[in-house]
Structure formats: C-alpha cells, structure tokens
Amino acid sequence: MLAEIRGLNEECGVFGVWGHEEAPQITYYGLHSLQHRGQEGAGIIATDGENLTAHKGLGLITEVFQNGELKDLKGKGAIGHVRYATAGGGGFENVQPLFFRSQNNGSLALAHNGNLVNATQLKQQLENQGSIFQTSSDTEVLAHLIKRSGYIELKEQIKNALSMLKGAYAFLIMTETEMIVALDPNGLRPLSLGMLGDAYVVASETCAFDVVGATYLRDVEPGEMLIINDEGLKSERFSMNINRSMCSMEYIYFSRPDSNINGINVHSARKNLGKKLAEEAHVEADVVTGVPDSSISAAIGYAEATGIPYELGLIKNRYVGRTFIQPSQALREQGVRMKLSAVRGVVEGKRVVMVDDSIVRGTTSRRIVTMLREAGATEVHVRISSPPIAHPCFYGIDTSTHEELIASSHSVEEIRQEIGADSIAFLSVDGLMDGIGRKYDDPQRGQCLACFTGKYPTEIYEDTVLPHVKETALTK
C-alpha cells in the first residue's frame, strides 16, 4: 500500500489470546500479520493469572521486540496493538495497550481500534470530576469511566462505560484473570473471534488467524461484549441499539486481501469492484495495471471484465525505509518515485488503464500518471474502484478535514486536469455496494459510506470536527 505517501491511514490493529501457554509469542506473530494497520508503535501486555507484564515502544513490531523483550512476557493471556496515530497524536505515552495499575481492584490493560467522536466532551467532564489523564489518546477515556462507575462487578462497570461512548471502537480489555472484548453498536471496525486449540483468539482481521494457525469461529457482533476467562467464553449485550455500519474502506483499501470481513473475502470484493468499474467506465486501451498493493485485485477484475490484458505496469520497491517519507509535499512527491517504478517494457507505446482504489489529495495520482507518460505510455486512463472521497472521517482514518480531500473542492473533470490523465472515472456508490455484496436493506451487512456521502452513522460532536469544517459536517 502507499499509505505513507497518499495520506490515508487506519488507526491500528488489535490481537488477543486467552488460554495458551505461549500467549505473548502468539500475539507477537498475530500483530506482525496486522502490521499494515499501523507502523508507528506496538506493544503487548501479558498475564500469568496474578500479574500483568508489558512491553511497548515506537516503531514496527520487529523493532520494538528486537532485543529479546518477548522472553520476559509470560502467561496464558495477552493482548497486543499496532498503532498509526490519528486522535491523540504520536508519542510513547500513547502507544498501546495502555496499562493502568490499581491497588484495590487489580490492574487493567486496554487496546483500542477506532476513534471516539465524543472523547473531548467526556474528558472535560472527567477532568471536572478530578480525573488526571496521562495520555492524549481517546482510549484512556474508557479506563476512567470504568473506574468511576458505581457498579461493583467489572463487566457491569465496562457495560456502563461503553454506553457513554460514541464513535468507532473495537476494544480488548484485560485484567489478571480475564479478557473482555467489545465492539461498538455500529460495528464500524472489523473484529473476529477464533480458536487455537483450546485457546480463544481475537483479531482485527482474520488473516492473523491464518498466520498463527487459529480457526475462525465468527465475527464479534456490534454491541456485543465477550467475557473470556478460564471458565470459557460468555457473550453479553451492552447495547441493543444496533445500526450496522462497517467501514467501506476496510474492503477498498485497509484490510489484507486474504482477510474475510463479515463472511466476505477482501480480495474477491476488490475484484468485484474492478468488474463493476469496468461496467460503468469502460475505455479502449491496450493494458490494465494496478497501483500496488491494494489496487491489484480491482485491476485484475477490471481486466477480466473488459478483456484488456492485465500487466505489471507499476512495480513497488519494498526496501524503502519506513522513515524516508516526510510530511512535506515535495518529499511526498519524491517519495512516490522511491516507492514505485513504471515498467517501460510494459507501458511504452500503449494506452494504459491505471486502476487505483482511491484518490485523497491527488498528489500520488498525479505523480504516477507522470511516471507512466515518462515511461512511454501514449494514453493514461485513471479508473478508481471507489466513489470520490469528499468528506472527512472521524472514526479512525486520518482524513479529518475537507481541505485534505481533493474531491471535496474539485469536480471529476477538475481532478482529471489536476492529475493530468486522459480520462478519469470513479465507481458509483451503488456499484460499490453491489461489488462488495453489502446491500442497503440488509441489516446484517450495513455499510458506512460517510466519506463518500457525508452521512455519518453516529452524531458528530462539534469538538470532533475542526472549526473550518464544522458547517459542512452532516449527520445521518
């Protein structure tokens, strides 16, 4: 993926194990398979039944645990996290899982995928009541709400706390004696349950189960809380107000092609999106190529539907250092050259269809179109396997302002001119829904389309939206 260049990043991935003697080691490999969801920080907290032990740091999972720290983590249960900073920013203090020690009621560890849209309001209330926050992460809000609950039993404390949260959250919560899993009532982020022998495994994506040898059982339901301990697994509801709204970008861009989300394989969904795109926006050309990696499946689907040969017209350099890309526009554009190369032998003298999964700023698309022309392509036709991203996301993707989105202020023709393509076409919203297989009227497969339509599945609080976009942020 070109997330580092393109400016489209998901917040994180979570992984947990309960009931296995090598839980920390399994969690390490599970997080490794989820590394695409976050590269800025990683951590694991384990329990031996009496104590929680933790190690976390900035960087990739292999960097954080490069000096044998994994050997110091022992226990039958563990939760882990890989992070990309959105809400709360970077810094070691925000690396998860967060760890809270308590002398009265035991310790608590939290790992969170998503973003809370009412975190600012809750923090203000909690601070007025005497809470002192140690991080700038919205995740810490849950710990304070749990500790301030009037309930005695932990599961009731958590239920009460979760009922106050708005937004996207897949939580893994661990104490010395149990692991608790919770998914927001909209199911905005993916979360799946599996088995490894007699041990339970939970992960943001099912590809992690394949890596550690676990068997997929089912997806965690929106508004569901799983309590996992030595007695087994118990499922309870903390919310009955369910409005299923799985993030569309999980299928389009974020998740690995070998993952399944709500029973739908990501590669197959992307391939279908390419086929739908071919139906809606066919163009005469000589070759089809996809932008590696997340667009390859859609490009194959487009090629199959049109009969135009699919070729590797763009090659990704997998050995560019993670820290090379800097946030300035000039270095971002140079970063595209370092990340990608056009294959002259494939595109020279050819009319090329370049399939990509999305356009955010337009910077990357413009640079790739230029590369293809410099490599000898006679025509470059851009086809995008999603609708225009014209609205910010407040649920854990780092597009929080309209100013970051070229489709927010430019027409399709203006985008074409901006990136220098001979033609450009985006997939329609209906084509997206049909391609993925999640229908509007299917309560089991509701979809969040907010970044395309501006209709958000939850209320968006004023403090969630930056001042210059408040007037255009819509609710459902």
Buried (B, 14 or more C-beta within 10 A) or exposed (E): BBBBBBBBBBBBBBBBBBBBEBBBBBBBBBBBBBBBBBBBBBBBBBBBEEEBBBBBBBBBBEBBBEEEBBEEBBBBBBBBBBBBBBBBEBBEBBBBBBBBEEEEEBBBBBBBBBBBBBBBBBBEBBEEEEBEBEBBBBBBBBBBBBBBBEEEEBBBBBBBBBEBBBBBBBBBBBBBEBBBBBBBBBBBBBBBBBBBEEBBBBBBBBBBBBBBEBEBBEBBBBBBBBBBBEEEBEEBEBBEEBBBBBBBBBBBBBBBBBBBBBEBBBBBBBBBBBBBBBBBBBBEBBBBBBBBBBBBBBBBBBBBBBEBEBBBBBBBEEEBEEEEBEEEEEEBBBBBBBBBBBBBEBBBEBBBBBBBBBBBBBBBBBBBBBBBBEBBBBBBBBBBBBBBBBBBBBBBBBBBEBBBBBBBEBEEEEBBEBBBBBBBBBBBBEBBBBBBBBEEEEEEBBBBBBBBBBEBBBEBBEBBBEEEBEEEBEEE
